[in-house]
Amino acid sequence: MTDKYSARMRRGTHFSFSFVRNPFDRLVSAYNNKILELDDVPGPMQAMGLKHGMAFSAFLECIATTSDADLDVHLLPQSNILCLDGQLIPSFIGRLETMESDWQQLQRRLRQERLPTLGNLPEKNRRRGDDHSDVSQYFADPGLVQLVVERYGDDLDLFYGDVDLQDLSRGQLS
């Protein structure tokens, strides 16, 4: 689909799904991959003012002051991607952190809808293991946690409203 409007128009005749990621973990992953690992920060991130090797706090401050229209898609709030006029577009939302159980729930939902199931859960684009202790290290400063709450509050409310904020900022789900 080309845009959110087309996706919403098809919602009555098509089943769509998406998986979201804990914003704290997502930011740590983007920082490690795009700012630390790559010698050349991708163009859209450079346009935001992000630079190779910059401090994590400066990375977050830059994101906090950049408008949604100017954010790289890796940093855009997931609610901005998956909602239109405050309404979720996908029929099903799972979480990356609980993907195995959510994948099974998605499979059951597809069977209920009399749609083909998707088979086994694929494993792609995995750079970090299951230990997300680095999230708590990056967010040891409560001020940085607050920056994320202010910038990604809609994501936190919509997708993780049932999880303690401290657990999320430590990369854990309770």
Chimera marker file (.cmm) of the C-alpha trace (Angstrom):
<marker_set name="trace">
<marker id="1" x="0.000" y="0.000" z="0.000" r="1" g="1" b="0" radius="0.5"/>
<marker id="2" x="1.249" y="3.397" z="-0.816" r="1" g="1" b="0" radius="0.5"/>
<marker id="3" x="0.004" y="5.378" z="2.167" r="1" g="1" b="0" radius="0.5"/>
<marker id="4" x="-1.987" y="5.327" z="5.393" r="1" g="1" b="0" radius="0.5"/>
<marker id="5" x="-5.161" y="6.572" z="3.717" r="1" g="1" b="0" radius="0.5"/>
<marker id="6" x="-5.155" y="3.674" z="1.259" r="1" g="1" b="0" radius="0.5"/>
<marker id="7" x="-4.464" y="1.241" z="4.085" r="1" g="1" b="0" radius="0.5"/>
<marker id="8" x="-7.365" y="2.554" z="6.129" r="1" g="1" b="0" radius="0.5"/>
<marker id="9" x="-9.699" y="2.362" z="3.132" r="1" g="1" b="0" radius="0.5"/>
<marker id="10" x="-8.805" y="-1.319" z="2.714" r="1" g="1" b="0" radius="0.5"/>
<marker id="11" x="-9.240" y="-2.171" z="6.388" r="1" g="1" b="0" radius="0.5"/>
<marker id="12" x="-12.759" y="-3.516" z="5.814" r="1" g="1" b="0" radius="0.5"/>
<marker id="13" x="-11.643" y="-5.921" z="3.095" r="1" g="1" b="0" radius="0.5"/>
<marker id="14" x="-8.048" y="-6.704" z="4.061" r="1" g="1" b="0" radius="0.5"/>
<marker id="15" x="-6.451" y="-8.026" z="7.232" r="1" g="1" b="0" radius="0.5"/>
<marker id="16" x="-3.292" y="-6.168" z="8.190" r="1" g="1" b="0" radius="0.5"/>
<marker id="17" x="-0.934" y="-6.573" z="11.100" r="1" g="1" b="0" radius="0.5"/>
<marker id="18" x="2.202" y="-5.048" z="12.495" r="1" g="1" b="0" radius="0.5"/>
<marker id="19" x="4.664" y="-5.564" z="15.312" r="1" g="1" b="0" radius="0.5"/>
<marker id="20" x="5.898" y="-2.697" z="17.454" r="1" g="1" b="0" radius="0.5"/>
<marker id="21" x="9.013" y="-2.352" z="19.566" r="1" g="1" b="0" radius="0.5"/>
<marker id="22" x="9.624" y="-0.870" z="22.988" r="1" g="1" b="0" radius="0.5"/>
<marker id="23" x="10.635" y="2.746" z="22.179" r="1" g="1" b="0" radius="0.5"/>
<marker id="24" x="13.561" y="2.630" z="24.619" r="1" g="1" b="0" radius="0.5"/>
<marker id="25" x="14.975" y="-0.520" z="23.040" r="1" g="1" b="0" radius="0.5"/>
<marker id="26" x="14.241" y="0.813" z="19.560" r="1" g="1" b="0" radius="0.5"/>
<marker id="27" x="16.236" y="3.984" z="20.245" r="1" g="1" b="0" radius="0.5"/>
<marker id="28" x="19.198" y="2.074" z="21.668" r="1" g="1" b="0" radius="0.5"/>
<marker id="29" x="19.169" y="-0.190" z="18.619" r="1" g="1" b="0" radius="0.5"/>
<marker id="30" x="19.012" y="2.754" z="16.187" r="1" g="1" b="0" radius="0.5"/>
<marker id="31" x="21.785" y="4.545" z="18.049" r="1" g="1" b="0" radius="0.5"/>
<marker id="32" x="24.078" y="1.509" z="18.078" r="1" g="1" b="0" radius="0.5"/>
<marker id="33" x="23.403" y="0.614" z="14.453" r="1" g="1" b="0" radius="0.5"/>
<marker id="34" x="23.133" y="3.997" z="12.731" r="1" g="1" b="0" radius="0.5"/>
<marker id="35" x="25.329" y="6.243" z="14.893" r="1" g="1" b="0" radius="0.5"/>
<marker id="36" x="28.036" y="3.969" z="16.303" r="1" g="1" b="0" radius="0.5"/>
<marker id="37" x="28.399" y="1.053" z="13.862" r="1" g="1" b="0" radius="0.5"/>
<marker id="38" x="28.106" y="2.891" z="10.540" r="1" g="1" b="0" radius="0.5"/>
<marker id="39" x="30.958" y="5.163" z="9.482" r="1" g="1" b="0" radius="0.5"/>
<marker id="40" x="28.536" y="7.302" z="7.484" r="1" g="1" b="0" radius="0.5"/>
<marker id="41" x="25.269" y="8.161" z="9.184" r="1" g="1" b="0" radius="0.5"/>
<marker id="42" x="22.389" y="7.758" z="6.678" r="1" g="1" b="0" radius="0.5"/>
<marker id="43" x="21.453" y="10.950" z="4.817" r="1" g="1" b="0" radius="0.5"/>
<marker id="44" x="18.046" y="11.535" z="6.444" r="1" g="1" b="0" radius="0.5"/>
<marker id="45" x="19.681" y="11.248" z="9.878" r="1" g="1" b="0" radius="0.5"/>
<marker id="46" x="22.475" y="13.613" z="8.859" r="1" g="1" b="0" radius="0.5"/>
<marker id="47" x="19.803" y="16.106" z="7.777" r="1" g="1" b="0" radius="0.5"/>
<marker id="48" x="18.412" y="15.912" z="11.320" r="1" g="1" b="0" radius="0.5"/>
<marker id="49" x="21.848" y="16.823" z="12.698" r="1" g="1" b="0" radius="0.5"/>
<marker id="50" x="22.885" y="13.342" z="13.809" r="1" g="1" b="0" radius="0.5"/>
<marker id="51" x="26.577" y="12.518" z="13.549" r="1" g="1" b="0" radius="0.5"/>
<marker id="52" x="28.728" y="9.404" z="13.759" r="1" g="1" b="0" radius="0.5"/>
<marker id="53" x="29.862" y="8.724" z="17.317" r="1" g="1" b="0" radius="0.5"/>
<marker id="54" x="27.809" y="11.459" z="18.970" r="1" g="1" b="0" radius="0.5"/>
<marker id="55" x="26.827" y="11.017" z="22.612" r="1" g="1" b="0" radius="0.5"/>
<marker id="56" x="23.578" y="9.151" z="23.290" r="1" g="1" b="0" radius="0.5"/>
<marker id="57" x="22.158" y="12.122" z="25.200" r="1" g="1" b="0" radius="0.5"/>
<marker id="58" x="22.827" y="14.426" z="22.222" r="1" g="1" b="0" radius="0.5"/>
<marker id="59" x="21.222" y="11.825" z="19.935" r="1" g="1" b="0" radius="0.5"/>
<marker id="60" x="18.044" y="11.843" z="22.065" r="1" g="1" b="0" radius="0.5"/>
<marker id="61" x="17.984" y="15.631" z="22.378" r="1" g="1" b="0" radius="0.5"/>
<marker id="62" x="18.194" y="15.950" z="18.601" r="1" g="1" b="0" radius="0.5"/>
<marker id="63" x="15.304" y="13.519" z="18.144" r="1" g="1" b="0" radius="0.5"/>
<marker id="64" x="13.259" y="15.326" z="20.789" r="1" g="1" b="0" radius="0.5"/>
<marker id="65" x="13.569" y="18.637" z="18.942" r="1" g="1" b="0" radius="0.5"/>
<marker id="66" x="13.033" y="17.305" z="15.409" r="1" g="1" b="0" radius="0.5"/>
<marker id="67" x="9.507" y="17.427" z="13.984" r="1" g="1" b="0" radius="0.5"/>
<marker id="68" x="7.867" y="14.185" z="12.882" r="1" g="1" b="0" radius="0.5"/>
<marker id="69" x="8.017" y="15.385" z="9.282" r="1" g="1" b="0" radius="0.5"/>
<marker id="70" x="11.826" y="15.583" z="9.490" r="1" g="1" b="0" radius="0.5"/>
<marker id="71" x="12.490" y="12.372" z="11.446" r="1" g="1" b="0" radius="0.5"/>
<marker id="72" x="14.091" y="9.382" z="9.782" r="1" g="1" b="0" radius="0.5"/>
<marker id="73" x="11.631" y="6.467" z="9.671" r="1" g="1" b="0" radius="0.5"/>
<marker id="74" x="13.833" y="4.487" z="12.105" r="1" g="1" b="0" radius="0.5"/>
<marker id="75" x="13.110" y="7.176" z="14.690" r="1" g="1" b="0" radius="0.5"/>
<marker id="76" x="9.540" y="8.111" z="13.831" r="1" g="1" b="0" radius="0.5"/>
<marker id="77" x="7.002" y="7.265" z="16.540" r="1" g="1" b="0" radius="0.5"/>
<marker id="78" x="5.348" y="3.974" z="15.642" r="1" g="1" b="0" radius="0.5"/>
<marker id="79" x="1.948" y="5.496" z="16.389" r="1" g="1" b="0" radius="0.5"/>
<marker id="80" x="2.622" y="8.008" z="13.615" r="1" g="1" b="0" radius="0.5"/>
<marker id="81" x="3.259" y="5.150" z="11.200" r="1" g="1" b="0" radius="0.5"/>
<marker id="82" x="0.385" y="2.904" z="12.312" r="1" g="1" b="0" radius="0.5"/>
<marker id="83" x="-2.389" y="5.403" z="13.122" r="1" g="1" b="0" radius="0.5"/>
<marker id="84" x="-4.466" y="7.813" z="11.121" r="1" g="1" b="0" radius="0.5"/>
<marker id="85" x="-6.633" y="10.403" z="12.839" r="1" g="1" b="0" radius="0.5"/>
<marker id="86" x="-5.956" y="8.685" z="16.160" r="1" g="1" b="0" radius="0.5"/>
<marker id="87" x="-7.169" y="5.291" z="14.938" r="1" g="1" b="0" radius="0.5"/>
<marker id="88" x="-4.999" y="2.212" z="14.480" r="1" g="1" b="0" radius="0.5"/>
<marker id="89" x="-4.845" y="1.013" z="10.891" r="1" g="1" b="0" radius="0.5"/>
<marker id="90" x="-3.709" y="-2.611" z="11.377" r="1" g="1" b="0" radius="0.5"/>
<marker id="91" x="-6.235" y="-5.159" z="12.586" r="1" g="1" b="0" radius="0.5"/>
<marker id="92" x="-3.615" y="-6.775" z="14.820" r="1" g="1" b="0" radius="0.5"/>
<marker id="93" x="-0.643" y="-5.324" z="16.705" r="1" g="1" b="0" radius="0.5"/>
<marker id="94" x="1.964" y="-7.541" z="18.331" r="1" g="1" b="0" radius="0.5"/>
<marker id="95" x="5.088" y="-6.661" z="20.267" r="1" g="1" b="0" radius="0.5"/>
<marker id="96" x="8.611" y="-7.559" z="19.262" r="1" g="1" b="0" radius="0.5"/>
<marker id="97" x="9.398" y="-8.378" z="22.887" r="1" g="1" b="0" radius="0.5"/>
<marker id="98" x="6.653" y="-11.009" z="23.027" r="1" g="1" b="0" radius="0.5"/>
<marker id="99" x="6.808" y="-11.937" z="19.378" r="1" g="1" b="0" radius="0.5"/>
<marker id="100" x="6.691" y="-15.711" z="19.774" r="1" g="1" b="0" radius="0.5"/>
<marker id="101" x="3.436" y="-15.693" z="21.746" r="1" g="1" b="0" radius="0.5"/>
<marker id="102" x="2.017" y="-12.802" z="19.712" r="1" g="1" b="0" radius="0.5"/>
<marker id="103" x="2.896" y="-14.677" z="16.501" r="1" g="1" b="0" radius="0.5"/>
<marker id="104" x="0.854" y="-17.641" z="17.746" r="1" g="1" b="0" radius="0.5"/>
<marker id="105" x="-2.011" y="-15.300" z="18.612" r="1" g="1" b="0" radius="0.5"/>
<marker id="106" x="-1.779" y="-13.785" z="15.117" r="1" g="1" b="0" radius="0.5"/>
<marker id="107" x="-1.890" y="-17.282" z="13.591" r="1" g="1" b="0" radius="0.5"/>
<marker id="108" x="-5.060" y="-18.071" z="15.583" r="1" g="1" b="0" radius="0.5"/>
<marker id="109" x="-6.609" y="-14.800" z="14.472" r="1" g="1" b="0" radius="0.5"/>
<marker id="110" x="-5.814" y="-15.538" z="10.824" r="1" g="1" b="0" radius="0.5"/>
<marker id="111" x="-7.466" y="-18.970" z="11.155" r="1" g="1" b="0" radius="0.5"/>
<marker id="112" x="-10.543" y="-17.321" z="12.718" r="1" g="1" b="0" radius="0.5"/>
<marker id="113" x="-10.683" y="-14.927" z="9.767" r="1" g="1" b="0" radius="0.5"/>
<marker id="114" x="-10.303" y="-17.944" z="7.429" r="1" g="1" b="0" radius="0.5"/>
<marker id="115" x="-7.067" y="-16.527" z="6.054" r="1" g="1" b="0" radius="0.5"/>
<marker id="116" x="-3.878" y="-18.440" z="5.261" r="1" g="1" b="0" radius="0.5"/>
<marker id="117" x="-1.494" y="-18.728" z="8.179" r="1" g="1" b="0" radius="0.5"/>
<marker id="118" x="2.035" y="-17.436" z="7.876" r="1" g="1" b="0" radius="0.5"/>
<marker id="119" x="4.027" y="-20.459" z="8.961" r="1" g="1" b="0" radius="0.5"/>
<marker id="120" x="6.952" y="-20.364" z="11.323" r="1" g="1" b="0" radius="0.5"/>
<marker id="121" x="8.199" y="-17.117" z="12.729" r="1" g="1" b="0" radius="0.5"/>
<marker id="122" x="11.068" y="-15.827" z="10.567" r="1" g="1" b="0" radius="0.5"/>
<marker id="123" x="14.262" y="-14.526" z="12.180" r="1" g="1" b="0" radius="0.5"/>
<marker id="124" x="15.677" y="-11.602" z="10.251" r="1" g="1" b="0" radius="0.5"/>
<marker id="125" x="17.755" y="-8.526" z="10.905" r="1" g="1" b="0" radius="0.5"/>
<marker id="126" x="18.691" y="-9.535" z="14.457" r="1" g="1" b="0" radius="0.5"/>
<marker id="127" x="21.832" y="-7.789" z="15.650" r="1" g="1" b="0" radius="0.5"/>
<marker id="128" x="21.431" y="-7.899" z="19.402" r="1" g="1" b="0" radius="0.5"/>
<marker id="129" x="20.721" y="-10.991" z="21.452" r="1" g="1" b="0" radius="0.5"/>
<marker id="130" x="17.885" y="-11.377" z="23.912" r="1" g="1" b="0" radius="0.5"/>
<marker id="131" x="19.851" y="-9.610" z="26.645" r="1" g="1" b="0" radius="0.5"/>
<marker id="132" x="18.741" y="-5.995" z="26.504" r="1" g="1" b="0" radius="0.5"/>
<marker id="133" x="20.655" y="-4.890" z="29.615" r="1" g="1" b="0" radius="0.5"/>
<marker id="134" x="22.288" y="-2.154" z="27.535" r="1" g="1" b="0" radius="0.5"/>
<marker id="135" x="18.922" y="-0.355" z="27.515" r="1" g="1" b="0" radius="0.5"/>
<marker id="136" x="19.100" y="0.204" z="31.275" r="1" g="1" b="0" radius="0.5"/>
<marker id="137" x="22.690" y="1.446" z="30.915" r="1" g="1" b="0" radius="0.5"/>
<marker id="138" x="21.686" y="4.014" z="28.295" r="1" g="1" b="0" radius="0.5"/>
<marker id="139" x="18.681" y="5.136" z="30.331" r="1" g="1" b="0" radius="0.5"/>
<marker id="140" x="20.275" y="5.323" z="33.787" r="1" g="1" b="0" radius="0.5"/>
<marker id="141" x="19.643" y="9.104" z="33.699" r="1" g="1" b="0" radius="0.5"/>
<marker id="142" x="15.962" y="9.837" z="34.522" r="1" g="1" b="0" radius="0.5"/>
<marker id="143" x="16.193" y="12.946" z="32.339" r="1" g="1" b="0" radius="0.5"/>
<marker id="144" x="16.771" y="10.779" z="29.266" r="1" g="1" b="0" radius="0.5"/>
<marker id="145" x="13.799" y="8.598" z="30.227" r="1" g="1" b="0" radius="0.5"/>
<marker id="146" x="11.701" y="11.764" z="30.416" r="1" g="1" b="0" radius="0.5"/>
<marker id="147" x="12.845" y="12.837" z="26.928" r="1" g="1" b="0" radius="0.5"/>
<marker id="148" x="11.568" y="9.532" z="25.558" r="1" g="1" b="0" radius="0.5"/>
<marker id="149" x="8.295" y="9.812" z="27.480" r="1" g="1" b="0" radius="0.5"/>
<marker id="150" x="7.711" y="13.268" z="26.017" r="1" g="1" b="0" radius="0.5"/>
<marker id="151" x="8.700" y="12.324" z="22.447" r="1" g="1" b="0" radius="0.5"/>
<marker id="152" x="7.199" y="8.816" z="22.309" r="1" g="1" b="0" radius="0.5"/>
<marker id="153" x="4.343" y="9.190" z="24.793" r="1" g="1" b="0" radius="0.5"/>
<marker id="154" x="1.708" y="8.105" z="22.277" r="1" g="1" b="0" radius="0.5"/>
<marker id="155" x="3.650" y="4.905" z="21.541" r="1" g="1" b="0" radius="0.5"/>
<marker id="156" x="4.067" y="4.200" z="25.241" r="1" g="1" b="0" radius="0.5"/>
<marker id="157" x="0.365" y="4.771" z="25.952" r="1" g="1" b="0" radius="0.5"/>
<marker id="158" x="-0.997" y="2.971" z="22.912" r="1" g="1" b="0" radius="0.5"/>
<marker id="159" x="1.291" y="-0.043" z="22.679" r="1" g="1" b="0" radius="0.5"/>
<marker id="160" x="2.790" y="-0.380" z="26.177" r="1" g="1" b="0" radius="0.5"/>
<marker id="161" x="0.231" y="1.194" z="28.495" r="1" g="1" b="0" radius="0.5"/>
<marker id="162" x="0.053" y="-2.015" z="30.530" r="1" g="1" b="0" radius="0.5"/>
<marker id="163" x="3.818" y="-2.140" z="31.187" r="1" g="1" b="0" radius="0.5"/>
<marker id="164" x="5.645" y="-0.257" z="33.926" r="1" g="1" b="0" radius="0.5"/>
<marker id="165" x="7.721" y="2.612" z="32.533" r="1" g="1" b="0" radius="0.5"/>
<marker id="166" x="10.739" y="1.591" z="34.621" r="1" g="1" b="0" radius="0.5"/>
<marker id="167" x="10.605" y="-1.901" z="33.127" r="1" g="1" b="0" radius="0.5"/>
<marker id="168" x="10.463" y="-0.468" z="29.623" r="1" g="1" b="0" radius="0.5"/>
<marker id="169" x="13.413" y="1.843" z="30.281" r="1" g="1" b="0" radius="0.5"/>
<marker id="170" x="15.371" y="-1.233" z="31.432" r="1" g="1" b="0" radius="0.5"/>
<marker id="171" x="14.412" y="-3.154" z="28.273" r="1" g="1" b="0" radius="0.5"/>
<marker id="172" x="12.113" y="-5.505" z="30.147" r="1" g="1" b="0" radius="0.5"/>
<marker id="173" x="8.423" y="-6.345" z="30.028" r="1" g="1" b="0" radius="0.5"/>
<marker id="174" x="6.764" y="-7.216" z="33.321" r="1" g="1" b="0" radius="0.5"/>
<link id1="1" id2="2" r="1" g="1" b="0" radius="0.2"/>
<link id1="2" id2="3" r="1" g="1" b="0" radius="0.2"/>
<link id1="3" id2="4" r="1" g="1" b="0" radius="0.2"/>
<link id1="4" id2="5" r="1" g="1" b="0" radius="0.2"/>
<link id1="5" id2="6" r="1" g="1" b="0" radius="0.2"/>
<link id1="6" id2="7" r="1" g="1" b="0" radius="0.2"/>
<link id1="7" id2="8" r="1" g="1" b="0" radius="0.2"/>
<link id1="8" id2="9" r="1" g="1" b="0" radius="0.2"/>
<link id1="9" id2="10" r="1" g="1" b="0" radius="0.2"/>
<link id1="10" id2="11" r="1" g="1" b="0" radius="0.2"/>
<link id1="11" id2="12" r="1" g="1" b="0" radius="0.2"/>
<link id1="12" id2="13" r="1" g="1" b="0" radius="0.2"/>
<link id1="13" id2="14" r="1" g="1" b="0" radius="0.2"/>
<link id1="14" id2="15" r="1" g="1" b="0" radius="0.2"/>
<link id1="15" id2="16" r="1" g="1" b="0" radius="0.2"/>
<link id1="16" id2="17" r="1" g="1" b="0" radius="0.2"/>
<link id1="17" id2="18" r="1" g="1" b="0" radius="0.2"/>
<link id1="18" id2="19" r="1" g="1" b="0" radius="0.2"/>
<link id1="19" id2="20" r="1" g="1" b="0" radius="0.2"/>
<link id1="20" id2="21" r="1" g="1" b="0" radius="0.2"/>
<link id1="21" id2="22" r="1" g="1" b="0" radius="0.2"/>
<link id1="22" id2="23" r="1" g="1" b="0" radius="0.2"/>
<link id1="23" id2="24" r="1" g="1" b="0" radius="0.2"/>
<link id1="24" id2="25" r="1" g="1" b="0" radius="0.2"/>
<link id1="25" id2="26" r="1" g="1" b="0" radius="0.2"/>
<link id1="26" id2="27" r="1" g="1" b="0" radius="0.2"/>
<link id1="27" id2="28" r="1" g="1" b="0" radius="0.2"/>
<link id1="28" id2="29" r="1" g="1" b="0" radius="0.2"/>
<link id1="29" id2="30" r="1" g="1" b="0" radius="0.2"/>
<link id1="30" id2="31" r="1" g="1" b="0" radius="0.2"/>
<link id1="31" id2="32" r="1" g="1" b="0" radius="0.2"/>
<link id1="32" id2="33" r="1" g="1" b="0" radius="0.2"/>
<link id1="33" id2="34" r="1" g="1" b="0" radius="0.2"/>
<link id1="34" id2="35" r="1" g="1" b="0" radius="0.2"/>
<link id1="35" id2="36" r="1" g="1" b="0" radius="0.2"/>
<link id1="36" id2="37" r="1" g="1" b="0" radius="0.2"/>
<link id1="37" id2="38" r="1" g="1" b="0" radius="0.2"/>
<link id1="38" id2="39" r="1" g="1" b="0" radius="0.2"/>
<link id1="39" id2="40" r="1" g="1" b="0" radius="0.2"/>
<link id1="40" id2="41" r="1" g="1" b="0" radius="0.2"/>
<link id1="41" id2="42" r="1" g="1" b="0" radius="0.2"/>
<link id1="42" id2="43" r="1" g="1" b="0" radius="0.2"/>
<link id1="43" id2="44" r="1" g="1" b="0" radius="0.2"/>
<link id1="44" id2="45" r="1" g="1" b="0" radius="0.2"/>
<link id1="45" id2="46" r="1" g="1" b="0" radius="0.2"/>
<link id1="46" id2="47" r="1" g="1" b="0" radius="0.2"/>
<link id1="47" id2="48" r="1" g="1" b="0" radius="0.2"/>
<link id1="48" id2="49" r="1" g="1" b="0" radius="0.2"/>
<link id1="49" id2="50" r="1" g="1" b="0" radius="0.2"/>
<link id1="50" id2="51" r="1" g="1" b="0" radius="0.2"/>
<link id1="51" id2="52" r="1" g="1" b="0" radius="0.2"/>
<link id1="52" id2="53" r="1" g="1" b="0" radius="0.2"/>
<link id1="53" id2="54" r="1" g="1" b="0" radius="0.2"/>
<link id1="54" id2="55" r="1" g="1" b="0" radius="0.2"/>
<link id1="55" id2="56" r="1" g="1" b="0" radius="0.2"/>
<link id1="56" id2="57" r="1" g="1" b="0" radius="0.2"/>
<link id1="57" id2="58" r="1" g="1" b="0" radius="0.2"/>
<link id1="58" id2="59" r="1" g="1" b="0" radius="0.2"/>
<link id1="59" id2="60" r="1" g="1" b="0" radius="0.2"/>
<link id1="60" id2="61" r="1" g="1" b="0" radius="0.2"/>
<link id1="61" id2="62" r="1" g="1" b="0" radius="0.2"/>
<link id1="62" id2="63" r="1" g="1" b="0" radius="0.2"/>
<link id1="63" id2="64" r="1" g="1" b="0" radius="0.2"/>
<link id1="64" id2="65" r="1" g="1" b="0" radius="0.2"/>
<link id1="65" id2="66" r="1" g="1" b="0" radius="0.2"/>
<link id1="66" id2="67" r="1" g="1" b="0" radius="0.2"/>
<link id1="67" id2="68" r="1" g="1" b="0" radius="0.2"/>
<link id1="68" id2="69" r="1" g="1" b="0" radius="0.2"/>
<link id1="69" id2="70" r="1" g="1" b="0" radius="0.2"/>
<link id1="70" id2="71" r="1" g="1" b="0" radius="0.2"/>
<link id1="71" id2="72" r="1" g="1" b="0" radius="0.2"/>
<link id1="72" id2="73" r="1" g="1" b="0" radius="0.2"/>
<link id1="73" id2="74" r="1" g="1" b="0" radius="0.2"/>
<link id1="74" id2="75" r="1" g="1" b="0" radius="0.2"/>
<link id1="75" id2="76" r="1" g="1" b="0" radius="0.2"/>
<link id1="76" id2="77" r="1" g="1" b="0" radius="0.2"/>
<link id1="77" id2="78" r="1" g="1" b="0" radius="0.2"/>
<link id1="78" id2="79" r="1" g="1" b="0" radius="0.2"/>
<link id1="79" id2="80" r="1" g="1" b="0" radius="0.2"/>
<link id1="80" id2="81" r="1" g="1" b="0" radius="0.2"/>
<link id1="81" id2="82" r="1" g="1" b="0" radius="0.2"/>
<link id1="82" id2="83" r="1" g="1" b="0" radius="0.2"/>
<link id1="83" id2="84" r="1" g="1" b="0" radius="0.2"/>
<link id1="84" id2="85" r="1" g="1" b="0" radius="0.2"/>
<link id1="85" id2="86" r="1" g="1" b="0" radius="0.2"/>
<link id1="86" id2="87" r="1" g="1" b="0" radius="0.2"/>
<link id1="87" id2="88" r="1" g="1" b="0" radius="0.2"/>
<link id1="88" id2="89" r="1" g="1" b="0" radius="0.2"/>
<link id1="89" id2="90" r="1" g="1" b="0" radius="0.2"/>
<link id1="90" id2="91" r="1" g="1" b="0" radius="0.2"/>
<link id1="91" id2="92" r="1" g="1" b="0" radius="0.2"/>
<link id1="92" id2="93" r="1" g="1" b="0" radius="0.2"/>
<link id1="93" id2="94" r="1" g="1" b="0" radius="0.2"/>
<link id1="94" id2="95" r="1" g="1" b="0" radius="0.2"/>
<link id1="95" id2="96" r="1" g="1" b="0" radius="0.2"/>
<link id1="96" id2="97" r="1" g="1" b="0" radius="0.2"/>
<link id1="97" id2="98" r="1" g="1" b="0" radius="0.2"/>
<link id1="98" id2="99" r="1" g="1" b="0" radius="0.2"/>
<link id1="99" id2="100" r="1" g="1" b="0" radius="0.2"/>
<link id1="100" id2="101" r="1" g="1" b="0" radius="0.2"/>
<link id1="101" id2="102" r="1" g="1" b="0" radius="0.2"/>
<link id1="102" id2="103" r="1" g="1" b="0" radius="0.2"/>
<link id1="103" id2="104" r="1" g="1" b="0" radius="0.2"/>
<link id1="104" id2="105" r="1" g="1" b="0" radius="0.2"/>
<link id1="105" id2="106" r="1" g="1" b="0" radius="0.2"/>
<link id1="106" id2="107" r="1" g="1" b="0" radius="0.2"/>
<link id1="107" id2="108" r="1" g="1" b="0" radius="0.2"/>
<link id1="108" id2="109" r="1" g="1" b="0" radius="0.2"/>
<link id1="109" id2="110" r="1" g="1" b="0" radius="0.2"/>
<link id1="110" id2="111" r="1" g="1" b="0" radius="0.2"/>
<link id1="111" id2="112" r="1" g="1" b="0" radius="0.2"/>
<link id1="112" id2="113" r="1" g="1" b="0" radius="0.2"/>
<link id1="113" id2="114" r="1" g="1" b="0" radius="0.2"/>
<link id1="114" id2="115" r="1" g="1" b="0" radius="0.2"/>
<link id1="115" id2="116" r="1" g="1" b="0" radius="0.2"/>
<link id1="116" id2="117" r="1" g="1" b="0" radius="0.2"/>
<link id1="117" id2="118" r="1" g="1" b="0" radius="0.2"/>
<link id1="118" id2="119" r="1" g="1" b="0" radius="0.2"/>
<link id1="119" id2="120" r="1" g="1" b="0" radius="0.2"/>
<link id1="120" id2="121" r="1" g="1" b="0" radius="0.2"/>
<link id1="121" id2="122" r="1" g="1" b="0" radius="0.2"/>
<link id1="122" id2="123" r="1" g="1" b="0" radius="0.2"/>
<link id1="123" id2="124" r="1" g="1" b="0" radius="0.2"/>
<link id1="124" id2="125" r="1" g="1" b="0" radius="0.2"/>
<link id1="125" id2="126" r="1" g="1" b="0" radius="0.2"/>
<link id1="126" id2="127" r="1" g="1" b="0" radius="0.2"/>
<link id1="127" id2="128" r="1" g="1" b="0" radius="0.2"/>
<link id1="128" id2="129" r="1" g="1" b="0" radius="0.2"/>
<link id1="129" id2="130" r="1" g="1" b="0" radius="0.2"/>
<link id1="130" id2="131" r="1" g="1" b="0" radius="0.2"/>
<link id1="131" id2="132" r="1" g="1" b="0" radius="0.2"/>
<link id1="132" id2="133" r="1" g="1" b="0" radius="0.2"/>
<link id1="133" id2="134" r="1" g="1" b="0" radius="0.2"/>
<link id1="134" id2="135" r="1" g="1" b="0" radius="0.2"/>
<link id1="135" id2="136" r="1" g="1" b="0" radius="0.2"/>
<link id1="136" id2="137" r="1" g="1" b="0" radius="0.2"/>
<link id1="137" id2="138" r="1" g="1" b="0" radius="0.2"/>
<link id1="138" id2="139" r="1" g="1" b="0" radius="0.2"/>
<link id1="139" id2="140" r="1" g="1" b="0" radius="0.2"/>
<link id1="140" id2="141" r="1" g="1" b="0" radius="0.2"/>
<link id1="141" id2="142" r="1" g="1" b="0" radius="0.2"/>
<link id1="142" id2="143" r="1" g="1" b="0" radius="0.2"/>
<link id1="143" id2="144" r="1" g="1" b="0" radius="0.2"/>
<link id1="144" id2="145" r="1" g="1" b="0" radius="0.2"/>
<link id1="145" id2="146" r="1" g="1" b="0" radius="0.2"/>
<link id1="146" id2="147" r="1" g="1" b="0" radius="0.2"/>
<link id1="147" id2="148" r="1" g="1" b="0" radius="0.2"/>
<link id1="148" id2="149" r="1" g="1" b="0" radius="0.2"/>
<link id1="149" id2="150" r="1" g="1" b="0" radius="0.2"/>
<link id1="150" id2="151" r="1" g="1" b="0" radius="0.2"/>
<link id1="151" id2="152" r="1" g="1" b="0" radius="0.2"/>
<link id1="152" id2="153" r="1" g="1" b="0" radius="0.2"/>
<link id1="153" id2="154" r="1" g="1" b="0" radius="0.2"/>
<link id1="154" id2="155" r="1" g="1" b="0" radius="0.2"/>
<link id1="155" id2="156" r="1" g="1" b="0" radius="0.2"/>
<link id1="156" id2="157" r="1" g="1" b="0" radius="0.2"/>
<link id1="157" id2="158" r="1" g="1" b="0" radius="0.2"/>
<link id1="158" id2="159" r="1" g="1" b="0" radius="0.2"/>
<link id1="159" id2="160" r="1" g="1" b="0" radius="0.2"/>
<link id1="160" id2="161" r="1" g="1" b="0" radius="0.2"/>
<link id1="161" id2="162" r="1" g="1" b="0" radius="0.2"/>
<link id1="162" id2="163" r="1" g="1" b="0" radius="0.2"/>
<link id1="163" id2="164" r="1" g="1" b="0" radius="0.2"/>
<link id1="164" id2="165" r="1" g="1" b="0" radius="0.2"/>
<link id1="165" id2="166" r="1" g="1" b="0" radius="0.2"/>
<link id1="166" id2="167" r="1" g="1" b="0" radius="0.2"/>
<link id1="167" id2="168" r="1" g="1" b="0" radius="0.2"/>
<link id1="168" id2="169" r="1" g="1" b="0" radius="0.2"/>
<link id1="169" id2="170" r="1" g="1" b="0" radius="0.2"/>
<link id1="170" id2="171" r="1" g="1" b="0" radius="0.2"/>
<link id1="171" id2="172" r="1" g="1" b="0" radius="0.2"/>
<link id1="172" id2="173" r="1" g="1" b="0" radius="0.2"/>
<link id1="173" id2="174" r="1" g="1" b="0" radius="0.2"/>
</marker_set>
